[in-house]
Amino acid sequence: MKIKLFAAAAAALVSAGAFAQSSVSLYGVADAGVEWVNKAPTADNKAGGASRVGLTSGNLSGSRWGLRGSEDLGGGLKGIFNLESGFNIDRGTSAQSSGDTNRLFGRAAYVGLQGQWGQLTLGRQTNLLYDFALNYDPMAIASRYSIASQDPAMAGRADNAVKYIGTFGGLTASALYSTRNDGQEIAGNNKVGREWSAGVNYAAGPFAVGAVYDQTNSNDPLTSSAKTQNATVAGTYAFGPAKLYAGYRWRNASAALETSLTSSRSNLYWLGAGYQVTPALSLTGTAYYQNYKTAGTGNPWLFVVGSDYALSKRTDAYLNLAYAKNGAGTNLGVNGFNDVFTNADGNGSNQMGAVVGLRHKF
């Protein structure tokens, strides 16, 4: 009997030791607020549009819950995974799902290895433009009022992706290849939705600079050879409680894809600053300007002012204001293109927006 008890205790200790080398954590963000915008499009195409007030989800950060974990494999090598599901807290519905795409973990779903040489992951994950914008967009790609309003590609994700990130001192190198960035691969046509990109980032003291090149083929099998190219570079400089941001993005789309302003050839510039007024209160201001190369197309501006107040380490309140100014033939709203009243000649109204809300991280 004593031998059996000793064996059981030894087995329990071995099991405990094995589990001690693994970790799994549950985390998430719940973000909701009330937004007001003017000159929004109406169902009956009311001239001039109308004001819209509504409860909105994920204004600073997309509401989400997720699981992440790692296992020590020995020799400095770890196995890692991340499953992250977005949701709309205002309606209780799943986010990142539309049409025939039913994603449970639409924000992230990948597994990989991590070591001194870097991190290699496989699955659905943020593309390099997204990673870049998190560092160099003053609004950190806020779901409302950020660089993503001027260019949704800056908040992109890719299905079927292999991604590498390696950090060596102050230099970080990254690369991504997706066999199809949105949906299932198609036999006989390996160009559909193919995406590849490469990026570098260097940080030293208060200064950081980064660059990314991304190339994506059309997701339509009939135009799979058509591609969109994006190249972007930006930098930040921090001094005291202040931080300055400046960036540039070049885009060139094949003629077959130039069906909307969001896929035309253009140059996007931004300049902004953040200031930590107190340990709890931070302020941000940004201007985004897009110059289109399409004949007869104007150049829209987006101005954003943001404030955030930390009520605790996990809960904060925020107020963001935005103003979209359109040129000839552009229809930029504070939340992106086409979300503003547009006249028959294609000229969009200038639009104002404001959102106040509460965010809790767990």
C-alpha positions in Angstrom: 0.0 0.0 0.0 2.9 2.4 0.9 4.6 1.6 -2.4 1.4 2.5 -4.3 0.9 5.7 -2.4 4.6 6.7 -3.1 4.2 5.9 -6.8 1.0 8.0 -7.0 2.7 11.0 -5.3 5.7 10.8 -7.6 3.4 10.7 -10.6 1.6 13.7 -9.3 4.9 15.6 -8.8 6.0 14.8 -12.4 2.7 15.9 -13.8 2.8 19.1 -11.8 6.3 19.8 -13.1 5.1 19.3 -16.7 2.2 21.6 -16.3 4.4 24.2 -14.6 6.2 24.6 -17.9 3.1 25.6 -19.7 0.8 28.6 -19.4 -2.6 29.6 -20.8 -4.2 32.9 -20.1 -7.7 34.4 -20.8 -7.8 38.1 -21.7 -10.0 40.6 -23.4 -11.3 44.1 -23.9 -14.8 45.4 -23.5 -15.2 48.9 -25.2 -18.5 50.7 -25.7 -19.5 54.3 -26.2 -22.0 56.7 -27.7 -21.2 58.3 -31.0 -22.7 61.4 -32.8 -22.0 62.2 -36.5 -23.7 64.7 -38.8 -24.4 64.5 -42.5 -24.7 60.7 -42.4 -26.4 58.9 -45.4 -30.1 58.0 -44.9 -32.2 55.2 -46.2 -34.3 57.6 -48.3 -31.3 59.6 -49.5 -32.4 62.7 -47.7 -30.7 65.7 -49.1 -27.7 66.7 -47.0 -28.0 63.6 -44.9 -28.9 63.6 -41.2 -27.3 63.4 -37.8 -26.9 59.9 -36.3 -26.6 59.0 -32.6 -25.9 55.4 -31.6 -24.3 53.1 -29.1 -21.1 51.8 -30.6 -18.7 49.0 -29.8 -14.9 49.0 -29.9 -14.2 52.7 -30.4 -10.6 52.8 -29.1 -9.9 49.1 -29.1 -12.0 46.4 -30.8 -14.0 44.5 -28.1 -12.6 41.0 -27.9 -11.8 37.9 -25.8 -8.9 35.6 -26.3 -6.7 32.7 -25.2 -3.0 32.8 -25.5 -0.5 30.2 -24.2 3.1 28.9 -24.4 5.0 25.8 -23.5 8.7 25.6 -22.7 10.1 23.0 -25.1 13.7 23.3 -23.7 16.8 24.8 -25.2 15.2 28.3 -25.3 12.4 27.1 -27.6 8.7 27.6 -26.9 5.5 26.5 -28.5 3.0 29.3 -28.6 -0.6 29.9 -29.7 -3.2 32.7 -29.8 -7.0 32.5 -30.4 -8.7 35.9 -30.3 -12.4 36.5 -31.0 -13.9 39.9 -31.7 -17.4 40.8 -30.7 -19.8 43.8 -30.9 -20.7 44.7 -27.4 -23.6 46.9 -28.4 -25.5 43.9 -30.0 -23.7 40.9 -28.6 -22.8 39.6 -32.1 -19.5 38.3 -33.5 -17.2 40.7 -35.3 -14.9 40.0 -38.3 -17.7 37.9 -39.9 -19.6 39.0 -42.9 -21.4 37.3 -45.9 -20.4 33.7 -46.1 -17.4 34.1 -43.8 -18.2 32.7 -40.4 -15.1 33.3 -38.2 -15.1 32.3 -34.5 -11.6 33.7 -34.0 -11.6 36.5 -36.5 -9.0 38.6 -34.8 -6.3 35.9 -34.5 -5.9 32.2 -34.8 -2.4 30.9 -35.0 0.2 28.5 -33.6 4.0 28.7 -33.8 7.4 28.5 -32.3 9.5 31.1 -30.5 13.2 31.2 -29.7 16.2 33.5 -29.6 16.1 33.5 -33.4 12.6 35.1 -33.4 9.0 33.9 -33.7 7.4 31.9 -36.5 3.6 31.6 -36.6 1.0 30.0 -38.9 -2.7 30.9 -39.2 -4.9 34.0 -39.4 -3.0 37.0 -38.0 -2.5 40.7 -38.4 -0.5 41.7 -41.5 2.6 43.9 -41.3 0.8 47.1 -42.2 -1.3 46.6 -39.1 1.8 46.0 -36.9 3.4 49.1 -38.4 0.3 51.3 -37.8 0.1 50.2 -34.2 3.5 51.8 -33.6 3.3 54.8 -35.9 -0.4 55.9 -36.1 -0.9 58.4 -33.2 -4.4 57.0 -32.7 -3.0 53.4 -32.6 -5.6 52.3 -35.3 -8.5 53.2 -33.1 -11.7 51.6 -34.6 -13.2 55.1 -34.8 -11.2 58.1 -36.1 -7.7 56.9 -37.1 -5.5 56.1 -40.1 -7.9 53.2 -40.9 -10.5 55.7 -41.9 -8.2 57.0 -44.7 -6.9 53.5 -45.5 -8.6 50.3 -44.2 -5.5 48.3 -45.4 -3.6 49.7 -42.5 -5.8 47.5 -40.2 -5.6 44.3 -42.3 -5.4 40.7 -41.3 -4.5 37.7 -43.4 -5.9 34.1 -43.5 -3.5 31.2 -44.4 -0.5 33.2 -43.4 3.1 32.3 -42.4 4.7 35.2 -40.4 8.1 35.8 -39.0 9.3 38.4 -36.5 12.9 38.6 -35.2 14.3 41.2 -32.9 18.1 41.7 -32.8 19.1 44.6 -30.5 17.2 47.7 -31.6 16.4 46.2 -35.0 13.3 44.2 -35.7 12.8 42.4 -39.1 9.5 40.8 -40.2 8.0 39.0 -43.1 4.6 37.5 -44.1 3.3 35.3 -46.8 -0.3 34.3 -47.3 -1.5 31.8 -49.8 -4.9 33.6 -49.7 -5.5 36.4 -47.3 -9.3 36.2 -47.2 -10.9 32.7 -47.6 -10.0 29.3 -48.9 -7.3 28.7 -51.5 -8.5 27.8 -55.1 -7.0 24.9 -56.9 -5.4 25.9 -60.2 -5.1 29.6 -59.3 -2.6 30.3 -56.6 -2.6 34.1 -57.3 -6.1 34.6 -55.8 -5.7 36.7 -52.7 -2.0 36.1 -52.4 -0.2 38.5 -50.1 3.4 39.0 -49.1 5.2 41.7 -47.2 8.4 42.6 -45.5 9.2 45.2 -42.9 12.0 46.6 -40.7 11.9 48.7 -37.5 14.6 50.3 -35.6 14.3 51.9 -32.1 17.1 53.6 -30.1 16.3 55.7 -27.1 13.6 58.2 -27.8 13.7 57.6 -31.6 12.1 54.9 -33.7 11.7 54.5 -37.5 10.0 51.7 -39.5 9.1 50.7 -43.1 6.9 48.1 -44.7 6.2 46.9 -48.2 3.1 44.9 -48.9 1.7 43.4 -52.1 -1.7 41.8 -52.4 -3.4 40.1 -55.3 -7.1 40.5 -56.0 -9.4 38.1 -54.2 -11.6 37.8 -57.4 -10.6 34.8 -59.5 -11.4 36.8 -62.6 -8.8 39.5 -61.8 -6.4 37.5 -59.7 -3.3 38.9 -61.5 -4.3 42.4 -60.5 -2.4 43.6 -57.4 -2.2 46.4 -54.9 1.1 47.6 -53.7 1.6 49.6 -50.5 4.9 51.0 -49.2 5.0 53.0 -46.0 7.6 54.7 -43.8 7.2 56.6 -40.5 9.0 57.7 -37.4 8.4 58.8 -33.8 10.4 60.9 -31.4 9.7 61.1 -27.6 10.9 63.8 -25.3 9.6 64.2 -21.8 5.8 63.6 -21.7 5.4 64.3 -25.4 5.8 62.2 -28.5 5.8 63.3 -32.2 4.6 61.1 -35.1 5.2 61.5 -38.9 4.5 59.1 -41.7 3.9 58.5 -45.4 2.2 55.7 -47.4 2.4 55.2 -51.1 -0.2 53.0 -52.9 -0.4 51.8 -56.5 -3.3 49.6 -57.6 -3.7 47.8 -60.9 -6.2 49.4 -63.3 -8.6 46.4 -62.8 -8.8 47.3 -59.1 -9.4 51.1 -59.4 -13.1 50.8 -58.7 -13.2 53.0 -55.6 -11.2 55.6 -53.9 -9.9 53.1 -51.4 -8.1 51.2 -54.1 -6.8 54.1 -56.3 -3.3 55.3 -56.6 -2.5 57.8 -53.9 -0.1 59.2 -51.3 -1.1 59.4 -47.7 0.6 61.6 -45.2 0.1 62.1 -41.5 1.5 64.2 -38.6 0.5 64.0 -35.0 1.5 64.3 -31.4 0.7 62.7 -28.0 1.1 64.3 -24.6 0.9 62.7 -21.2 -0.7 65.6 -19.2 -0.8 63.6 -15.9 -0.2 59.9 -15.1 -3.9 59.4 -15.8 -4.7 61.9 -18.6 -3.3 61.7 -22.1 -4.1 63.9 -25.2 -3.6 63.1 -28.9 -3.9 65.2 -32.0 -3.5 64.0 -35.6 -4.0 65.2 -39.2 -4.2 62.7 -42.2 -4.0 64.0 -45.7 -4.5 61.8 -48.8 -3.4 62.9 -52.3 -5.1 61.0 -55.1 -3.5 60.6 -58.5 -6.8 60.0 -60.3 -7.7 62.9 -62.6 -10.4 65.1 -61.2 -10.2 63.6 -57.7 -9.7 65.8 -54.7 -7.7 65.3 -51.6 -9.5 64.5 -48.4 -8.3 65.5 -44.9 -9.1 63.9 -41.6 -8.4 65.7 -38.3 -8.7 63.9 -35.0 -8.3 65.0 -31.4 -8.4 62.3 -28.7 -8.4 62.3 -24.9 -8.1 59.3 -22.5 -8.4 59.2 -18.7 -7.4 56.2 -16.7 -9.8 55.5 -13.9 -7.7 52.5 -12.9 -5.0 50.2 -14.4 -7.7 48.4 -16.3 -10.5 50.9 -16.9 -10.4 54.2 -18.8 -12.8 56.8 -20.2 -12.3 58.6 -23.5 -13.6 61.4 -25.7 -12.6 61.6 -29.4 -13.5 64.3 -31.9 -13.0 64.1 -35.7 -13.6 66.3 -38.8 -13.4 65.0 -42.4 -12.9 67.5 -45.1 -13.6 66.3 -48.7 -12.3 67.5 -52.1 -13.9 67.1 -55.5 -15.2 63.6 -56.0 -14.2 62.3 -52.6 -16.6 60.9 -49.9 -14.6 60.4 -46.8 -16.5 60.3 -43.5 -15.0 60.3 -40.1 -15.4 56.5 -40.0 -14.2 55.8 -43.6 -15.3 56.3 -47.1 -19.0 56.1 -48.1 -20.2 56.9 -44.5 -21.2 60.5 -45.4 -23.9 62.0 -47.6 -22.7 62.1 -51.2 -24.2 64.3 -53.9 -25.0 63.0 -57.4 -21.7 64.4 -58.6 -19.8 62.2 -56.2 -18.8 65.0 -53.9 -19.1 64.1 -50.2 -20.1 66.4 -47.5 -17.7 67.5 -44.8 -18.5 65.6 -41.7 -18.0 65.9 -37.9 -18.1 63.2 -35.3 -17.7 62.7 -31.6 -17.6 59.6 -29.4 -17.5 59.2 -25.7 -17.0 55.9 -24.0 -15.6 53.4 -21.5 -13.0 50.7 -22.0 -12.2 47.8 -19.6 -9.3 45.4 -20.1 -9.2 42.0 -18.4 
